[in-house]
Amino acid sequence: MNILGISAFYHDSAAALVRDGDIIAAAQEERFTRKKHDFDFPHKAIAYCLEEAGIQPSQLDYVVFYDKPFIKFERILETYLQYAPIGIQSFIKAMPLWIKQKLWMKNLIQENLPGYEGKILFPRHHESHAASAFYPSPFEEAAIITVDGVGEWTTTSVGHGQGNKVKLIKEIHFPHSLGMLYSAFTYYTGFKVNSGEYKVMGLAPYGEPKYVQTILDHLIDLKEDGSFKLNMKYFNYAAGLTMTNRKFNKLFGGPPRTKEGRLGQREMDLARSLQDVTELAMVRMARHAHRVTGSKYLCLAGGVALNCVANGKILREKIFDDIWIQPAAGDAGGALGAALAVWYDYLDNPRKADGKTDTQKGSYLGPEYNDKEILAFLEQNQLPYTRYSDEEILNITARLLTAEHVIGWFQGRMEFGPRALGSRSIIGDARSPVMQKKMNLKIKFRESFRPFAPSVLGEEVANYFELDRPSPYMLLVANVKKELQREMSAEEKQLFGINKLNVVRSTITAVTHVDYSARVQTAHKETNPRYWQMIDRFRQMTGCPVIVNTSFNVRGEPIVCTPLDAYKCFMRTEMDYLVLGNYVLDKKNQPEFHDNIDWREVFELD
């Protein structure tokens, strides 16, 4: 039985195909269209899923959309009426797309799946999130928390999963939203909403929590059980085209930072304060979920579940024995959750969980290009390369890393979700004191303050980080082990703000953030053997089983999908080598690359 799940029209549209409960394929539309956070109907992602499954639309048994468009429209309409005449510009901007397209989802799906005559189902948004969190998890029974901006009305839910059933127990409704609170500060600190939240999280360790009480006193009424209400006098997102208003500006001493504006201590302190409040809310929710369910385990989804610092805090509080977070926790994962909900809940099929292994397959669920296809691309474009055997490619890559080269690593199936997990990655030597700055400014074209994540052999994680379990999806933050940390001098300890950046803090300095933390990804033989083997070769050469892993893209672009995407990114940056399957491309040997885009100007870099 083939079930197609679809998410679309908010951000990060995606498709997923489940066959008899097995996840066959899943991908975001942005990877194919090359439009960051593409929210259009996922034509190309659907085509990929059908091709990977080897079927035509007529062979689908069910199609499921991840939320209920009519209820979402009802919420938008009621909100506009409540605030009228304020928000008329936002109303005029939003309505045409709803009237022409979003409301008629059933017709749109039928038009784009010629030959399909089966049922089209519509679970609620947070039911899809909850299903994406629980059903692929290794747990037979677990508490569930979903937190995002907003679905139809729900912004936060606490639920319970057992066997093949998921039940939502408690909900918080719009406009009260932890996701919207985080996005409001993202907007106010000068970053782009729905994509810059990662930057705020990365900026937080540079600041001090001086605004925590201000946020708790004026913006959010946070209860002991994690429930909350926002003071909407300070926010504009319910009816306007901006996130915050003049009252918010007055509370924090001025207007929002402009995109081109200087990133100062105020923004760092705001980021830190917001992060502390978010962690407080999430920990309280987790404690409440534990009380009402009695579960030993927790599953998380929704965009806020991508806040890996908060996830790490929940784990360290030891509220649950273990937690599992959906790798595509945002709206993209809703497509997968919706499809799994049909198989388990709607069709009442049995579910088995062994308590150890999830069914997400490492989240390597996207397209794959074999050596024959890669060779055809190289030959067609007359690109110089060297081909190596399976054994040689591991040694060559590890040796290049030891020489502090930056490498584009393109292997196997593309990752589903926002993190690169060793298939579409840019990699470097974690021990190098210059690697973070080099990668940020010359490769990623992004802000210098942003940290990089480590990939570490799963067997070695406890020797390098304060983490006693796998973290395959880069969704947990843990501190670098004390014995690997470098004691700072008295002068270095006096540094504040961005001045903290260039201090060497550990033996794996390129992946050690200014607060000695790291966003850990563990590599495993079972899910990505080649990546594991390459890191192991690096370990054999250097004694260090940790490398830098960042997503294979530049700022503002989606992660690469095809060999052509990878080559373009390789040539537009100062990467040294590109490893496509068993083929190695040396930047020095490549022909002149004609690109009319001045990337340094686009990203406002010196």
C-alpha positions in Angstrom: 0.0 0.0 0.0 1.4 3.3 -1.1 0.6 6.5 0.8 1.8 10.0 -0.4 2.1 12.8 2.2 2.2 16.4 1.1 3.0 19.7 2.9 2.7 23.1 1.1 1.9 26.7 1.1 3.4 27.9 4.4 7.2 27.3 4.1 9.4 24.3 3.3 6.9 22.4 1.1 7.7 18.7 0.9 6.5 15.2 -0.1 7.0 11.8 1.4 6.0 8.3 0.3 5.3 5.5 2.8 4.8 1.9 1.6 3.3 -0.5 4.1 4.7 1.6 6.9 8.2 1.8 5.4 9.5 5.3 4.5 10.5 5.0 0.9 11.3 8.6 0.1 11.0 12.2 1.4 12.3 15.5 0.2 11.8 19.2 0.3 10.7 21.1 -2.8 13.5 23.7 -2.4 16.2 21.1 -3.2 14.8 20.7 -6.7 13.6 24.3 -7.5 16.7 25.9 -5.8 14.3 28.4 -4.1 15.2 28.6 -0.4 12.2 27.5 1.8 10.1 27.1 -1.3 6.4 27.0 -0.2 4.7 26.2 -3.5 3.0 23.0 -4.3 5.8 20.3 -4.3 5.5 19.1 -7.9 9.1 18.1 -8.1 9.3 16.5 -4.7 6.2 14.4 -5.5 7.7 13.4 -8.9 10.9 12.2 -7.1 9.0 10.2 -4.5 6.9 8.5 -7.1 10.0 7.7 -9.2 11.9 6.4 -6.2 8.9 4.1 -5.4 8.7 3.0 -9.0 5.0 3.9 -9.3 2.5 6.1 -11.1 -0.1 8.3 -9.4 -2.8 5.7 -10.3 -0.9 3.2 -8.1 -1.2 5.4 -5.0 -3.7 4.1 -2.4 -4.0 7.3 -0.3 -2.9 10.9 -0.6 -2.8 13.0 2.6 -2.3 16.7 3.1 -0.6 17.7 6.3 -3.3 20.1 7.6 -6.9 21.4 7.2 -6.9 24.4 4.9 -10.5 25.4 5.7 -9.8 25.6 9.4 -6.6 27.5 8.8 -8.5 30.0 6.6 -11.1 30.3 9.3 -8.4 31.3 11.8 -6.9 33.9 9.4 -10.3 35.4 8.6 -11.4 35.5 12.3 -8.1 37.1 13.3 -8.4 39.8 10.6 -12.0 40.5 11.7 -10.9 40.8 15.3 -8.2 43.4 14.5 -10.0 45.3 11.7 -9.4 47.8 10.3 -5.8 47.2 11.4 -4.2 44.7 9.1 -6.1 45.5 5.9 -2.8 45.5 3.9 -1.9 42.1 5.2 -5.4 40.9 4.5 -5.3 42.2 0.9 -1.9 40.5 0.4 -3.0 37.1 1.7 -6.5 36.7 0.3 -5.8 36.2 -3.5 -3.6 33.1 -2.9 -6.2 31.6 -0.6 -9.2 32.3 -2.9 -7.4 31.0 -6.0 -5.4 28.1 -4.6 -5.0 27.2 -1.0 -8.7 26.6 -0.3 -9.1 24.2 -3.2 -6.4 21.8 -2.1 -8.4 18.7 -3.1 -8.8 19.9 -6.6 -5.2 21.0 -6.8 -4.0 17.6 -5.7 -6.2 15.8 -8.2 -5.0 18.1 -11.0 -1.4 17.3 -10.2 -1.8 13.6 -9.8 -3.4 12.5 -13.1 -4.9 9.1 -12.8 -5.3 9.1 -9.0 -8.9 8.4 -8.0 -8.5 7.5 -4.4 -9.2 9.3 -1.1 -7.5 12.6 -0.1 -7.3 13.0 3.6 -6.6 16.0 5.8 -5.3 15.5 9.4 -4.8 18.5 11.6 -1.4 20.3 11.4 -0.2 19.3 14.9 -1.5 15.8 14.5 0.9 15.5 11.5 3.7 16.9 13.6 3.0 14.5 16.5 2.8 11.6 14.1 6.2 12.6 12.5 7.6 12.6 16.0 6.3 9.4 17.4 5.8 6.9 14.6 9.4 6.8 13.3 10.8 6.9 16.9 12.2 3.8 18.6 9.7 3.9 21.4 6.6 1.7 21.8 5.1 4.4 24.1 6.1 8.1 24.7 5.0 11.6 25.6 4.9 14.0 22.6 5.4 17.7 22.5 4.9 19.7 19.3 5.8 23.5 19.2 5.9 25.8 16.2 4.6 29.1 14.9 1.0 28.1 14.1 -0.9 25.4 12.3 -4.6 25.9 12.0 -5.2 27.3 15.5 -2.8 25.2 17.5 0.7 26.5 18.2 1.7 24.0 21.0 0.5 20.6 22.0 1.2 17.9 24.5 0.3 14.4 23.5 0.8 10.7 24.0 1.8 7.9 21.6 1.2 4.3 22.3 1.5 1.4 19.8 -0.1 2.7 16.6 -2.1 5.5 18.1 -1.3 9.2 18.8 -3.5 11.4 21.0 -3.2 15.1 21.6 -4.1 15.9 25.3 -3.6 19.6 25.6 -3.2 22.5 23.2 -2.3 26.2 23.2 -3.9 28.3 20.4 -2.9 31.3 18.3 -2.0 34.1 18.8 -0.1 32.6 21.8 2.9 30.9 20.2 6.5 30.2 21.4 7.5 29.9 17.8 6.1 33.4 17.0 7.9 34.8 20.1 11.1 33.4 18.8 10.4 34.8 15.3 9.5 38.2 16.7 13.0 38.5 18.2 14.5 37.1 15.0 12.8 40.0 13.2 13.8 42.5 15.8 17.5 41.5 15.8 17.6 42.0 12.1 17.4 38.4 10.7 14.9 36.9 8.3 11.8 35.2 9.9 11.5 31.5 9.2 15.1 31.1 8.3 17.2 33.3 10.7 16.1 31.6 13.9 19.2 29.5 13.8 21.3 32.6 13.8 19.6 33.9 16.9 20.3 30.6 18.6 24.0 30.7 17.5 24.3 34.3 18.6 23.0 33.7 22.1 26.2 32.5 23.8 27.9 35.9 23.0 25.3 37.7 25.1 24.2 38.0 28.7 20.6 37.2 29.9 19.9 40.8 30.9 16.4 40.9 29.3 15.0 37.6 30.7 13.0 39.2 33.4 11.8 41.9 31.0 10.5 39.2 28.7 8.8 37.3 31.5 7.3 40.5 33.0 6.0 42.1 29.8 5.8 39.7 26.9 5.0 36.2 28.1 3.0 34.9 31.1 4.7 31.5 31.5 3.1 29.1 34.0 4.8 26.3 35.9 3.2 23.6 33.6 4.8 25.3 30.5 1.5 26.8 29.3 1.7 30.5 28.4 0.0 33.6 27.0 1.7 36.4 25.1 0.9 40.0 25.7 -0.3 40.9 22.2 0.1 44.7 22.9 3.7 44.2 22.0 3.3 42.2 18.8 2.1 43.0 15.3 2.1 39.5 13.6 -1.6 38.7 14.2 -2.8 41.4 11.8 0.2 43.3 10.4 3.1 42.8 8.0 5.7 43.1 10.7 6.4 40.9 13.8 6.7 43.6 16.5 5.4 47.2 17.0 6.5 50.5 18.6 5.7 49.3 22.1 8.1 46.4 21.6 10.7 48.9 20.3 10.3 51.1 23.3 10.6 48.2 25.7 14.0 47.3 24.3 15.4 50.7 23.7 15.0 51.4 19.9 13.8 50.1 16.5 14.7 46.7 15.1 18.2 46.3 13.7 18.2 46.8 10.0 19.6 44.0 7.8 22.7 46.1 7.1 23.0 47.4 10.6 25.8 46.7 13.0 25.3 43.6 15.1 25.9 44.9 18.6 25.8 43.8 22.2 22.1 44.6 22.5 21.3 42.0 19.9 23.5 39.4 21.6 21.9 40.0 24.9 18.4 39.8 23.4 19.3 36.5 21.7 20.7 35.1 25.0 17.6 36.2 27.0 15.2 34.8 24.4 17.1 31.5 24.4 17.0 31.3 28.1 13.2 31.9 28.2 12.6 29.4 25.4 14.6 26.7 27.3 12.7 27.5 30.5 9.4 27.1 28.6 10.4 23.8 27.0 11.7 22.3 30.2 8.5 23.2 32.0 6.4 21.7 29.1 8.6 18.5 29.3 8.0 18.2 33.0 4.2 18.6 32.5 4.2 16.1 29.7 6.0 13.6 32.0 3.4 14.2 34.7 0.3 13.8 32.6 1.6 10.8 30.6 3.9 9.0 33.0 6.1 8.1 30.1 9.8 7.4 30.2 10.4 8.8 26.8 9.7 12.0 24.9 9.2 12.7 21.1 9.5 16.2 19.7 8.5 17.9 16.5 7.5 21.4 15.2 9.9 24.1 14.2 10.9 24.9 17.7 12.1 21.3 18.1 14.9 22.3 15.9 16.3 24.4 18.8 19.0 21.9 19.6 20.1 23.9 22.6 16.7 23.6 24.3 16.7 19.9 23.4 20.0 19.4 25.1 18.7 21.2 28.1 15.7 18.8 28.4 18.0 15.8 28.1 20.4 17.1 30.8 17.4 17.7 33.2 16.8 14.0 33.1 13.1 14.4 33.0 12.9 11.4 30.6 15.1 8.4 30.1 15.6 9.4 26.4 14.2 11.7 23.8 13.8 11.5 20.0 13.4 14.5 17.7 12.0 14.3 14.1 15.0 15.4 11.9 12.6 17.3 9.6 10.8 18.8 12.6 9.4 21.8 10.7 6.6 21.8 8.1 8.5 19.6 5.7 8.2 16.7 8.3 4.4 17.2 8.3 4.3 15.5 5.0 5.9 12.4 6.5 3.9 12.5 9.6 0.6 12.7 7.7 1.5 9.7 5.6 2.5 7.6 8.6 -0.7 8.7 10.5 -2.8 7.2 7.6 -0.9 3.9 7.8 -1.0 3.5 11.6 -3.9 5.4 12.9 -6.4 5.7 10.1 -5.8 2.2 8.7 -5.0 0.7 12.2 -2.0 -1.2 11.1 0.3 -2.7 13.9 3.5 -0.9 14.8 6.6 -2.5 16.2 9.3 -0.6 18.1 12.4 -2.1 19.6 13.3 0.7 22.0 16.7 1.3 20.3 16.4 1.8 16.5 14.2 4.4 14.8 12.8 3.9 11.3 13.9 7.2 9.8 16.9 5.5 8.1 19.3 8.2 9.1 17.0 10.6 7.3 18.8 9.7 4.1 15.6 9.7 2.1 16.4 11.9 -0.9 17.8 11.4 -4.4 21.1 9.4 -5.0 23.5 9.7 -7.9 25.6 6.6 -8.7 29.2 6.8 -10.2 27.9 6.2 -13.7 25.6 9.2 -13.5 28.3 11.4 -11.9 30.8 10.3 -14.6 28.3 11.3 -17.3 28.0 14.7 -15.8 31.8 15.2 -15.6 32.4 14.0 -19.1 29.5 16.0 -20.6 30.9 19.2 -19.1 34.6 18.3 -19.7 35.6 18.7 -16.1 39.0 17.5 -14.9 38.8 14.8 -12.3 40.6 11.8 -10.8 38.8 8.6 -10.1 39.7 6.5 -7.1 38.6 3.1 -5.8 36.3 2.8 -2.8 39.3 2.3 -0.5 41.3 5.1 -2.0 38.6 7.7 -1.8 38.5 7.3 2.0 42.2 7.7 2.4 42.5 10.6 -0.1 39.7 12.5 1.6 41.1 12.0 5.1 44.5 13.0 4.0 43.2 16.2 2.4 41.4 17.0 5.7 44.6 16.7 7.7 46.2 19.3 5.4 43.4 21.8 6.4 41.7 21.7 3.0 38.0 22.4 2.8 36.1 19.6 0.9 32.7 19.4 -0.6 31.4 15.8 0.2 28.7 14.5 -2.1 27.7 10.9 -1.4 24.6 8.7 -1.3 21.0 9.8 -0.7 20.3 13.4 0.1 19.2 14.2 3.7 15.5 15.0 4.5 15.4 18.0 6.9 17.4 21.1 7.3 20.7 19.5 8.5 23.4 18.0 6.3 24.3 14.7 7.9 27.3 13.5 5.8 25.7 13.1 2.3 25.6 16.7 1.2 28.2 18.2 3.5 31.2 20.6 3.5 33.8 19.1 5.8 37.1 20.3 7.4 39.5 19.5 10.2 37.9 20.2 13.6 41.3 20.7 15.2 42.2 23.7 13.0 42.1 27.1 14.7 41.4 28.9 11.4 38.7 26.6 10.0 35.7 28.3 11.5 36.6 31.7 10.1 37.7 30.3 6.8 34.5 28.3 6.3 32.2 31.2 7.4 33.7 33.9 5.3 35.2 32.1 2.3 32.9 29.1 1.9 29.5 29.8 3.4 29.5 33.6 2.9 27.8 34.0 6.3 28.2 35.8 9.6 31.5 35.1 11.3 29.9 34.4 14.7 28.0 31.3 13.6 29.4 28.0 15.0 30.0 24.8 13.1 28.9 21.4 14.1 31.1 18.3 14.6 30.6 14.9 13.1 32.0 12.3 15.5 32.2 8.6 15.3 29.2 7.3 17.3 31.5 5.0 19.3 33.6 8.0 20.4 31.0 10.6 21.3 31.3 10.2 25.1 35.1 10.7 24.9 34.7 14.1 23.3 31.4 15.5 24.5 29.2 15.5 27.6 26.8 13.1 25.8 26.1 9.5 26.6 24.0 8.5 23.6 23.8 8.8 19.9 22.8 12.1 18.2 22.5 11.1 14.5 20.4 14.1 13.4 22.5 17.0 14.9 19.6 18.0 17.2 21.3 17.9 20.5 23.8 20.4 22.0 26.4 19.2 24.5 29.5 20.6 26.0 33.0 19.5 24.9 34.6 17.3 27.6 36.4 19.2 30.3 39.7 17.5 29.7 39.7 18.7 26.1 38.9 22.3 27.0 41.6 24.9 27.1 41.7 27.2 30.2 41.4 30.8 29.1 43.8 33.5 30.3 42.6 36.2 32.6 42.7 38.6 29.7 40.6 36.3 27.5 38.0 35.9 30.2 37.4 39.6 30.1 36.4 39.6 26.5 32.7 40.1 25.7 30.5 40.0 22.7 32.0 39.1 19.3 35.5 39.5 20.7 35.1 36.1 22.2 35.1 34.5 18.8 38.8 33.9 18.0 39.8 32.4 21.3 41.0 28.8 21.1 38.8 26.9 23.5 39.6 23.2 23.0 41.6 20.6 21.0 38.6 20.6 18.6 38.4 24.4 18.4 36.6 24.7 15.0 33.5 23.0 16.5 33.7 24.5 20.0 31.3 27.4 20.5 32.2 30.3 22.8 30.3 28.7 25.7 32.2 25.4 25.1 29.1 23.7 23.5 28.8 21.9 20.3 25.8 20.8 18.1 26.7 17.1 17.9 26.1 14.7 15.0 27.2 11.1 15.6 28.1 9.1 12.5 27.1 5.4 12.3 28.2 2.4 10.2 24.6 1.2 9.9 23.1 4.3 8.3 26.0 6.0 6.5 28.9 3.5 6.2 31.1 5.6 3.8 30.9 8.7 6.0 31.7 6.7 9.1 34.7 5.0 7.3 36.1 8.3 6.1 36.0 9.8 9.6 37.5 6.6 10.9 40.4 7.0 8.4 40.9 10.6 9.6 41.0 9.2 13.2 43.6 6.6 12.2 45.8 9.4 10.7 45.4 12.0 13.4 44.0 10.3 16.6 40.9 12.5 16.4 37.5 11.0 15.4 35.9 14.5 14.9 35.5 16.6 11.8 33.7 19.8 10.9 30.4 19.2 9.1 28.3 22.0 7.6 25.6 21.9 5.0 26.7 21.9 1.3 25.4 25.3 0.3 26.1 29.0 0.6 24.0 31.4 2.6 20.6 32.0 1.0 20.6 28.8 -1.1 19.2 25.4 -0.4 21.5 22.4 0.3 22.7 21.0 -3.0 20.8 18.1 -4.5 22.5 17.2 -7.9 26.1 16.9 -9.0 25.5 20.2 -11.0 24.3 21.9 -7.8 27.4 20.7 -6.0 29.8 21.8 -8.8 28.3 25.3 -8.9 28.6 25.7 -5.2 32.2 24.4 -5.3 33.2 26.9 -8.0 31.5 29.8 -6.4 33.3 29.4 -3.1 36.9 28.9 -2.0 36.4 25.2 -1.4 39.6 23.3 -2.2 38.3 19.9 -3.4 35.0 18.3 -4.4 34.4 14.6 -3.8 31.5 13.4 -6.0 31.1 9.7 -5.3 34.5 8.2 -6.2 35.6 11.2 -8.2 37.8 14.0 -6.8 37.9 17.4 -8.4 40.8 19.8 -7.5 39.8 23.5 -7.7 43.2 24.4 -9.2 42.6 22.2 -12.2 39.1 23.4 -13.0 38.3 25.5 -16.1 37.3 29.1 -15.7 33.9 29.3 -14.1 31.6 32.0 -15.6 29.4 33.3 -12.9 27.9 36.8 -13.2 27.0 37.0 -9.5 29.3 38.9 -7.2 28.7 36.8 -4.1 30.7 39.0 -1.7 28.5 41.9 -2.7 25.3 39.9 -2.4 26.2 38.8 1.1 27.6 42.3 2.1 31.0 40.9 3.0 34.2 43.0 3.2 
